[in-house]
């Protein structure tokens, strides 16, 4: 299929974007950052076209549906949303070092989809329960939330590497303008973690709500404690706890960054780990 070929090419484009971003930061070559940004934009365009072609190809096969129904398609879309949100954040903050910590996450997602022998790129008809207009709303909102959490994860790593601000100086940051000094200030990073978590939390909440409505129309109940539903709730509670802790002043700085890492671990288990458990939401490896 043409879409699969195009998306495989996108994998390598994201790899080059990651190399440009990381190289620009590590080797202190500012010109590589904008190159990484343009390559990432090119990858996003290819990713968009690939998703669109896969949608068209499904109609040509006689069972057209949005390409959001299995592990391969979800990973492709996950990578797309990570890059899309990252480019907006990059434009907003005018900082290319963020790409060194975020773009590799999109690369790993699409590489796993395109290169893993355990994941099939075949387009298959939807099972009856998935034939609903709620499919797009539910999966779209959930993965926008997941992508925002992925970016908060990357920024949290940046914060922990950089260190906390004490007395106007960065703890652990070199005075001679080393690579840590190239990272945004701790205050900017903490605020960005908060913004991405809040953004992701809102979309995850909408995703859970739309999923409940979809479940009621498909199975006659809003909530059934399926493993995916249970871990989605756990993830929601972790990030709700993070936001509450920050607003209440219980955690700042490193505490919020570590909280964000725990939250993303919950996201990854919700996404991948529950596939090891029986349930209605499991993405089969070959599915």
C-alpha positions, -999 to +999 in steps of 0.1 A: +000+000+000+012+035-009+003+048+025+024+023+043+054+031+021+049+068+027+046+064+065+078+042+065+096+071+048+082+094+075+099+073+101+133+082+087+124+118+082+115+120+119+148+103+127+167+130+108+148+157+125+157+142+159+194+141+149+194+177+138+177+188+171+200+167+192+231+176+173+223+213+174+219+211+212+248+188+221+274+203+197+261+238+202+254+244+165+224+268+165+219+265+127+209+228+131+179+237+152+160+254+124+170+226+100+155+201+125+123+222+126+120+222+088+126+185+085+100+179+113+075+200+093+083+179+062+077+147+082+044+161+095+033+167+060+043+132+049+026+118+080-006+137+072-007+126+036+000+090+047-029+090+071-051+105+045-041+080+019-047+051+043-082+065+049-089+066+011-074+031+007-098+017+033-127+030+012-113+015-019-112-019-001-149-015+006-149-010+044-139+027+047-132+040+082-109+065+099-074+051+104-076+049+142-087+014+148-056-007+155-021-005+170-004+005+137-029+033+130-029+046+166+009+048+167+010+066+134-015+091+147+003+094+180+035+104+162+015+129+141+000+146+172+033+148+191+050+165+162+020+188+155+019+200+192+056+202+194+059+225+164+033+248+180+052+249+213+084+255+194+069+284+176+055+298+208+087+296+228+112+301+199+134+274+214+148+245+193+163+225+222+128+212+231+129+192+199+159+172+211+137+157+239+103+155+221+109+146+185+126+113+194+094+102+211+075+106+178+102+088+160+101+059+184+063+056+180+063+056+142+094+034+141+077+008+163+046+009+140+066+007+107+095-015+116+082-040+142+075-074+128+048-079+154+026-050+141+007-055+109-001-025+086-030-043+069-063-024+066-091-045+081-128-040+085-141-027+118-158-049+143-195-039+147-189-021+181-163+002+164-187+013+137-197+045+154-192+082+148-178+083+184-147+064+172-130+095+158-140+118+187-129+093+214-096+083+198-087+118+186-092+134+220-074+106+239-044+107+217-042+145+218-040+141+255-014+114+253+007+135+230+006+165+254+016+142+282+045+129+260+057+165+256+054+171+293+075+140+298+102+153+275+102+187+291+103+171+326+135+153+316+149+187+305+140+202+338+156+174+358+187+176+337+189+214+340+183+215+377+163+239+399+167+276+401+183+287+433+194+323+440+189+332+404+213+306+391+207+272+377+219+245+401+242+223+383+244+245+352+279+253+340+290+289+341+309+287+308+278+283+286+278+245+283+250+225+268+229+227+299+230+265+297+213+261+263+182+248+278+153+271+288+152+284+323+137+262+351+108+286+354+100+283+317+103+245+318+081+242+349+054+264+333+056+244+301+051+211+320+021+226+337+006+239+304+011+205+286-003+185+316-033+208+318-039+206+281-035+169+280-058+165+311-086+184+294-084+162+263-081+130+283-112+140+302-131+146+270-118+113+257-131+094+287-165+111+284-168+104+247-156+068+254-183+063+280-210+076+256-197+053+229-196+023+253-233+029+262-243+030+225-222-001+217-226-023+249-255-007+268-234+006+297-213+037+303-186+020+324-176-016+328-142-016+345-125-030+315-087-029+320-084+000+295-111+019+313-096+013+347-062+024+337-075+054+319-091+064+352-059+057+370-040+079+346-066+107+349-063+105+387-025+108+385-026+139+364-055+153+385-033+148+415-004+166+398-025+196+389-040+197+424-006+194+441+008+223+420-022+246+426-021+237+463+016+244+465+025+209+477+050+203+449+070+227+428+100+222+405+115+187+407+084+173+425+062+183+395+087+170+370+089+136+388+051+135+391+049+141+353+072+111+347+050+089+368+020+101+349+035+093+315+044+058+328+007+054+335-001+066+300+023+040+285+008+012+305-027+024+296-016+023+259+006-008+258+004-027+290-034-034+289-029-052+256-015-080+277-048-082+296-081-095+282-105-067+274-127-049+249-101-022+242-070-043+236-051-035+204-039-069+191-003-069+180-013-081+146-044-060+145 
